[in-house]
Amino acid sequence: MDVSKAVQKNIPILLARTSMSQATLSAKSKLSKTSIQRILAGEVSPTLHTLQALADGFGVTPATLIEADLVRKSLTGVKKIDKAISAVYQHLHNGGDAYNLIKKYFADDYRLNYGDQQLDSPTRTGPTIKDEIESNTARHGHLPPLITIKAAWLANDQVFVYLRITDQDVVHDPIAVGLNAKPSKQEAHVIDVWSLQHNIKNIIADKPVVITTRTLKYLENTMS
């Protein structure tokens, strides 16, 4: 993989997805605008420090910047929704001030739903967004999963997002560690359905993106 070329390709994609200018990226990443422009022009290769700074500026992992198949187009074609998608998945597992950064996208009575549970099951309805972030942070600690947004599309008042979630946690079983077991990764493919307070036409006009529920449907899980 040519890291420099991947970063050159992916910076414009992420700028478009997040509706961010180069000046804003410069401020968020604490890199000069000239440095970013030189990377985009292929005049310099990003160092590990620069790669991390760019990732911090976008609110993604460094792996996203070198993703080979990051799609060169907006996710849904609606900037406000694309920005919300980017922000939500950047912060769901980040802990710290993540709740304050994305709470504007969630209704006061928001709940997460589990699509694999029956409609009348008491376990179908899950946590609030604050509880979800806290649970994610406690479960993953300092090594959050890598979330790749594979596709997103719209219905009348819903957003459908197809995700690949790669858990980076290594083996913690003391017996497995004693046997020098190799760290394993679990990869899940998920459809995440957002139900919105306002329909898409009203959001395009002037209404905010406000999520009333999200329903997760797991398609497959694999270990590597």
N, C-alpha and C positions, 0 to 999 in steps of 0.2 A: 504493500500500500504506500503511495506517495502522500505523506501527511500534508505537505505544503499545498499540493493541488486540491486535496480534499477540503482543507480549511478555506482556500480561495473560493471553492465552489459553494461551501455551506454558509459562509458569513452572509452573503446577499440573501440566501434563502431565509435564514433566521431573522435578518433585518426586516424582510417583508412580512414574515409570520407575526412578528411582534410589533409591527408598525413603528419601528425604531429607526432613527437616523444615525449616521455615522458619528455625529457629534454627541448624541445621547449615549451611544455605545462607548465612546471615548470616556465620557464622564463616569459611567457605571463601571467600566473595566479599569479605570485609572491608567489607561494607555493613551498616548498622544494620537490625535487624528492622523498625523503623518505616519506613525508606525502602522496603524491599521491600513492606510492607503498603500503603503509599501508591501504589506502582506498580500493585499488584494491584487496588486500589480505583479506579484511574483518576484519582487526585488529582494526580499529576505524570507527566510524560513522561520516560522514561529518556534521559539524555545519552549521548553516545558512550562516555564514561568509565564510566558506570554499566552500559551494555550489555556492555562488555568485562569489567567486574568480575563481572557475573552469569554470563557465559560461562565465565570462569575458575573460578567457584564450581562450576558444573556439569561443567566439564571438556569443554566443547564449543566450537565456533566461534560468534561472534556471529550468523552467518547462521542457525544452528539456532534461535535465539531469535525470529527473525522469519519462520521457515518457514511458509508459508501453509497447507500441508496436513499439518502434524504431527498425528498421529492422537491423539484424545482418549480413549485407553484404554491399559491396560497392554499390553505387547507380546505376552506369552504367557499371562499370568494367574498365573505362578509368580514370586513376588517375587525369589527368589534368582537365578533364571535371567535375569530382566529386568535386575537389577542387574549381573550379569556381562556381559550384552550391551552395556549402556551403558558399562561400564568398559573393556571390550576395545576397542571402536571409538573411544573417546575417546583412547586412548593408543597405538594401534598405530603411529601416524605422528608421535608427539610427541618421541621421543628423550629425552635427559636421564635422568630417574629413572623413565621409563615402564615399563621391565622390572620393577623392584621393585614397582611399583604393581599390576601384573596377573599376576605370575608364579604367584601362588597358584591361578590358574584353569587352569594347564597342567601336565600330567603331565611327569615327568622325561624320558620318551622321546618327548615330543610332536614331531610333524612336520607341516608344511604340505604338502598334496597339491594337484596341479593337475588338475582334473577333465577338462580338454580333452586330456590325455595318455592314451595307452593304459595299461591296468592293468599290463602287463609292461614298460612303458618305464622306463628308468633315470632319465629326467627328470621322472617323475610325482611323486616324493617331493622336497620342497623343504626349507627351512631349519628350524632350531629357532626358538622364539619370540624368543629374544635376538637371533639373527642376522637374523630377519625385521624386528624393530624397527630394528636398526642399518642394514639395507639400505634400509628405507623412509625413514629420516631422511637418509641420504646421497643418495638419489635425489631427494627433494623439498626438501631444504634448509630454508629458513625459511618456506616457504609450503606447508604440508601440504594434501592434498586435503580437500574438503568431503564428509563421509560422512553421507548421510541414510538412516536405517533405515526402509524403506518398510513392512516387515511381518516378522513372525517367527511360527513355529509349531513344534509339538513332535511327535516320534514317540516310540517306546519309550525309546530311549537316544540320541536325536539331536535337535539343534536346527537348524532351517532359517531362515536370515536372508536377506531380500531387500534388497539395498543399491543405492543410487545413489551413485556415487563421481565427484565432479567435480574434475578436476585443474586447478589454477589457474595452473600455470606458463606464463609468457609465452614468446614466440618467442625462442630463444637463437641461432639461426643468424645469423652476422654478415652474410651476404648478405641475408637476410630483413629484418634490422634496418636495413641500409643502404637497402633499398627501402621503408622505413617500413611494413613489414607489421604488421597489427593483431595484438595478442596473441590467442592462440587457447586455447580450453578443450576438453579431452577429457572426455567423460562416459561412464562405463561402468555397465551394469546387471549385477549379480553376485548369484548365489546362493552363500552361504557355509554349508556344512554342517558342524556341529560333531558329532563322535562323542564321547560322554561315557563316563567311567569308571564311572559309576553311572546306573541308569535313572531316569526322571523320578519314578516313585513313591517311590523311595528318597531322591531329592533333596528332594521335598516333605516327607518324614518328617524326616530329619536329616543326610543325606549332603551333602558339599560338591559344588559344581560344579567338575569337573575335566575338561579337554578333552584327549583323547588324540590326535586329529587334527582338522584342518580341511581341507575339500576345496572349492576355489574353482571355480565354473563361470561363465564369462563368457557373458552372454546377447547383449549387443550393445555396440558402441562407437560413439560419434558425436563429431564435431568441430563446434564453433561459434565 
